[in-house]
Amino acid sequence: MQTGLDGKVALVTAASKGLGRASAEALAREGARVAICARDEARLHRTAGAIAAATGSEVLPVVADVAVAADIARLVETTVARFGGLDVLVTNAGGPKSGPFESLDDGDWAQAVDLLLMSVVRLSRAALPHLRRRGGGRIINITSVSVKQPIASLVLSNALRAAVVGLSKTLASEVAADGVLVNCVAPGYTRTDRVTALQDAAARREGVEPAEIERRTIQRIPLGRLGEPGELGDVVAFLASDRAAYLTGATIQVDGGYVTSLL
């Protein structure tokens, strides 16, 4: 399938591992030049080298924390300076603190707002002038199935990732005339470090083995397994491609059928 991504410029955040890395690799595999960021410099450079070796595409590693406004501005500026423009923005961030509502204080909420919501606001604001300059582009926000079906003990994620969907839906209408398409992908239970950490935490709370928590999770997934990061990455690459030219304002779950709602 021709995607039209060859030679395009993409920026993927929190991409040294997990869903961000898989998204960056999927875009690079289609010929895009990709900038990636993360806080861990050593891991980031290893990932950039691995993606470049696997795909033959140019990969630019930029150390940045998406919860810090100045880092976001520098990240976008560095990407554009290196590649001459920007066509695709993929926003991604690590998960916030878990726990029930009454265990979280104002500091926890403020950190989560910067990490999950304001990172998307700031990245989109910084990227839009460059996307318009190229005659249009894509903003793809990685959220979670919690935007459609809240997950116990993840109140910060449930609340703030849903806010990202509201922002995306609004922005999609505002920038459609500029040729900028804005969509969200909502991963379900996928084999990532984040899901492993949540399983370990649940196992400690219940006094069982992590394998038991995973078994229960898989029981609720119609396809009978956890997802793989590359399966999410392929959907991101599709949304970034010419094949998704009439798709904006959507939230697509990649969850093996886990979400049972109609919308």
N, C-alpha and C positions, 0 to 999 in steps of 0.2 A: 504494500500500500504506500503510495506517495504521500508524504506528510507535509512537504514544503518547508521543513525545518533546516535543511542543509544551508549552512552559513549564517543562520539566525543567531542572535545573542540572547542567552537566558541567564537569569540570576536566580539561584535557589538558596534559601537560607536554612540554617541548622542542618547542613548537608554532609557532615563528616561521617554519619552513620544512619542507619534506619531508613525511615521513609524519605527523608531529604536526600540522602545518598542515592537511593533507588530512583528517585525522580530525576536527579542530575544525570545519572548514568543512562536512563532511558532517553533523555533529551540529547545527550552526547552521542548516543548510538544512532540517532536520526540525523547526525551531522551538525547539531548546534554547537556553537562555542559557549562554554558554560563558566560562569563565576559561581563559586560556592563559598559559604562562610560558616564559621563555628568559633567557639571560644578556645578550644584545645588546639593550639598551633601544630603540635607534632602529629596528632591524629588527622587534622585537616590536610596537611601536606601529604601524608601517606595516602589519604583518600583521593586527593587530586591526581597524584601520580598513578594510582591504580585505575581510576576512570580513564585517564588519558591513554594508558597502555592498553586497556581493554577495548577502547572505541576508536582511537586515532584522532580524537577531537582535542582541541585546545581547552584546558581547564585552568582557571585562575583561582587560587586559594586566597581568601582575604580573612584575616582574623577579625571577628566582630561579634558583639553581643547584641542580639536584636531587641533586648530590653533597654538599650541605651540609645537615646535619640542621636547623639553625635556619631556613634558607630554606624548607624543606618545611613546618615548623610554621606559619610566617608565611603561606605561600602558601595553605594550607588555611583558616586563620583568616580571611584576607582575602576568600577566595571566599565563605565562609559568611556573613561580615558583610555583604557586598554583596548577595548573592542570597537570604539567609535559609535556606539549607540546601544539601544536596548529594545528587544522585541517581546520578551517573555519574562514575567516576574512570578516566581513560585514562592509564596510565603509559608514558612513552617517554623515551629518553635517546639521546644521540649515541653513536656507536661508539667503543670503546676503542682503544688503540694496537694496531696490527697487527704481526705478526712471528712467527717460529718460537719455540718454547718457550725455547731457551737464550739468546735475545736479550733476555728480559724479566727484570727484577729484582723484589725485594720491593716496591719503590715502585710499579712498574707494576701489580702485582697488587693492592696496597692501593687505588690510585686506581680501578681497574676494579671492585673489590668495592663501593666507595662509589657509583660511577656506575651500575652495572648491577643489582646485587643489593640493596644497602641502600637505594637510592632507592625500590624497590618495597616493601620492608619498611616503611620509614618513612611513605611515602605511604599505604599500606594501613592502617597503625596509626592514622594521623591521621584518615583518612576514615571508618573503620568506625563510630565512634559517630554520625556524622552520617547515614550511610546507614541505620543501624538506626532512627534517630529518624524517618526518612521512611517506615519500614515496609519497607525493603529497597532494593535498588539494584544497580548493576553495577560491577565492577572488571574492566577490560580491559587486559591487559599486552601491549604490543608487543614482541615478541622478534625472532626471525630463523629462517629455515629451518635455521640451524646447530644448532638444538635437535633436529632430526631427521636431519640429514646434515651432519656437521662440514665446515668450509671450511678449506682449507689456509692457513696463516699467520694465522689468526684464533683462536689458542688461547684468548685471554682471552674473546672472545665465545662460542666453543664451550663453554667450561666454565661461565661465569657466566650466560649466558642459559638454559642447561639448568637451572641452579639455580633460576631464576625459574619455570620450568615446574613443578619439584618443589614449590616454595612455593605456587604457584597451585593445584595439584591438592590439596594438603593443606588450604589455606585454604578451597577450595570446599566441602569436606566439613564443615569446622568452622562455617561461617556460613550454610549452606543453610537451616537452620531459621529464620534471621532474614530470609529472603527476599533475601539478597545472593548474586548469581551472579558467579562468578569464571572468566574465560576468558582465553586467550592467542591472539593472532594472530601468525603467523610469516611475515613478508614475505620473498619471494625477491628476485631481482635486479630492483630497481626504479629508475627514472630519478631518482635523488636525488644531492645533493652528495656523500654518503658513498660511494655506488657509484662515482661519477666519480673521487673521490680514490683509491679502491682500485685502479681501473683504471689511473690515472696512475702509481701506485706500482709496480704490476706491469709496466707498460710500461717504466719506467725500469730495473727490475731486469733485464729481458730484452733491453733495447735495441731495442724495437719501438715502433710507434705505438699510442696508446691505442685507436684504432679497431680494431686487430687483436685486442686483448684483448677488446673488446666483441663482435667477430665470433665469437670462440671461445666466449664465454659464451652468446651467443644460440644457438649450435649445440647446446648442452646443454639448451635450454628447448623442450619440445615445441610450445608455441604460437608459437615463432619470433620472440620479441621480448622486450624488457624490459617490466616492468610500469610502470604510471603510478601516482603517489601516490594519486590519487582512487579507484583501484580497491581499494586497501587501506582507504581512508577509508570506503567504502561498506560494507565488511564490519564495521568498527568500529561504524558506525551501526546495522547490523542487530543486532549483539550487544547494543547498548545498548537496543534497542527491545522493545516488548511481544511482538513476533513471536519472540523468542528466549527465551521464558519457561521452557522446559524444557531449557535448554542450560547446563551448568556443568561446570567441570573439564576443558574441552576445549582443544585447541590446533589452530587452523585455519590451514593454510598458504595463502598467497595468492602463488603462485609460477609460474603458467603450466605446471605439471606437472613442475617441476624436480626435486623430491624423488622418488626412486624406491623408497623403503622402503614397506612395507605398513602401518606404524603411524605 
